[in-house]
Amino acid sequence: KSAQVVESVVEIIKETLANGDDVLITGFGKFCVKEKNERRGRNPQTGDDLMLGERRVVTFRCSGIL
């Protein structure tokens, strides 16, 4: 039963973040969606230079209470 509740909460968080909205869980932390610009990167296995495209990433900041 508790696994179902956790799965439901995670699914709600995923849907909210996919819409570009932040998720604040008081006493725990905040999930945010950030836009990353295109940048140069390197393949660590081959050492080849490559361009990493624009993308959205999720960041998390824990609450000061933790």
Secondary structure, DSSP 8 states (H G I E B T S, - for coil): -HHHHHHHHHHHHHHHHHTT--EEETTTEEEEEEEE--EEEE-TTT--EEEE--EEEEEEEE-TT-
